[in-house]
Amino acid sequence: MSIAFLISTLYGVAVLITCLRIILDSNTPSKSLAYLLLVLVFPLFGIIFYFAVGSNYRKHKLYNKKIVIDKQSYPELEEQISTYSTNALRRQEKDLKHFYPLASLFKHKQYAFHNNQVRLLINGESKFPEVIQSLAAAKKHIHLEYYIYENDEIGQAIAELLMEKANQGVKVRMIYDDFGSRGIKRNLVKRLIDAGVEVYPFYKIHFPLFANRLNYRNHRKIVVIDGDVGFIGGINVSDNYINRSSDRLFWRDTHLKISGAAVLSLQYTFLTDWNFCSGQGLSFSEEFFPRPTSEGFGEGHYVQVISSGPDSDYPNILYSLIQMIALAKTEVNITNPYFIPDRTFLDALKVAALRGVRIRLLVPGVSDSWFVNSTSQSYFREMLEVGVEIFRYQKGFVHAKTLVCDKQVSVVGTANLDNRSFELNFETNAIIYSPSVAAEVQSAFDRDLDHSQQILLEDWKERPGYLTLIEKFLQLFAPLM
């Protein structure tokens, strides 16, 4: 037996085993077919790529461990806020109108709360002053969780404040994503720890564990202060989000400040992540979860925090968006930087458009990824043909992840409209059931349209055929993105 024959046989067996693993490992046929195509067309690269970033670890030990930690840590809390949420949902049924099925979709797991104050924050120049002011006012604890935290001007300013608060006796805990925030690992993290701030990476990347830990990232941007003030949205800690100079690319993003009982959900998300990262097993206490009260909030807003990731039973964020679109009666306006939807979400948009709902989609004109942008464009023609209106933002890079429906309900969060956010990353969205907040989100959307260019079906059909061919080829790999 020649060495060449032996190598060919082993290689063939490796390809066969990989293909069988792909078929058994995914519940999504399109995703399985995409990986099979990759392995069969580019065998060596395809095998390496699949085991590096494609293998489904949702059912594997690492994530099962997190699920067990989540369930064991806060049984008392789950019972308490489940009761509160159920009562709040019952009281708000009339006000929620035709969106009641959305609010009750996850009533046993994704809790909703009434009487919250909500402030919409446009871009980093609005967000960071609010965050810094709230951090400075902290009395008991500060919890931060970010995908990207950079050691730049704003990153250092917040770090100095965190160290100052830790010196004052405030308990400061911080989670950073080991991939997204890799630039702070060797310098800023050490300074924070030396100053008394507790800091842990989310899934520390080591080469032997590179495969699963690079693929499943923590894309959340959460701040919780004293259990009653929280921040959530698309803005990371980076100077990129602060538009100080006309010489730099303009970044358009949206964040949310919440005061009230809905912060309990953000706190729960942070602490279950914290217990997994740190191994500390922090238990339920009123320090972390003050009893919900409506005092001081007057006619507040009904807010539901939806979290999902490889540790959740279902792709909760995807399901919530599909339900919202299905319930829409007049219009849905979406802003998102990465539009590579799975077929279910795409069909939900098309069905809504065909039954007369006005669907408007705002995406970047200037993207940070040619590959992603081209793949996104592969969906444009079929959406335009059913009446979806598509706009490309021209002023800079739009990074906001928002949705507003029927001028009644709005979403601000961290999730992109792609398979990575729906299935692979740890994400969190806030749904606000409030006409006044929806009006603010709608107003921001309308202002962004003033800086956007609409894509018309007639013009899109006239594009060179080679562009369509490239985009359709890239679409074959869309489930992998």
Secondary structure, DSSP 8 states (H G I E B T S, - for coil): --HHHHHHHHHHHHHHHHHHHHHHH-S-HHHHHHHHHHHHHSHHHHHHHIIIIIS--TTSHHHHHHHHHHHHH-HHHHHHHHHHHHHHHHHTHHHHGGGHHHHTTTTTTS-EEEEEEEEEEESHHHHHHHHHHHHHT-SSEEEEEES-B-SSHHHHHHHHHHHHHHHTT-EEEEEEETTTTGGGTTTHHHHHHHTT-EEEEES---GGGHHHHHHS-B--EEEEETTTEEEEES--BSGGGS---TTS--EE-EEEEEESTTHHHHHHHHHHHHHHHH-------TTTS-----TT-SS-EEEEEEEESTTSSS-HHHHHHHHHHHH-SSEEEEE-S-EE--HHHHHHHHHHHHTT-EEEEEEESS-S-HHHHHHHHTTHHHHHHTT-EEEEE-SSEE---EEEETTTEEEEES--EEHIIIIISBEEEEEEE-HHHHHHHHHHHHHHHTTEEEE-HHHHHTS-HHHHHHHHHHHTTGGG-
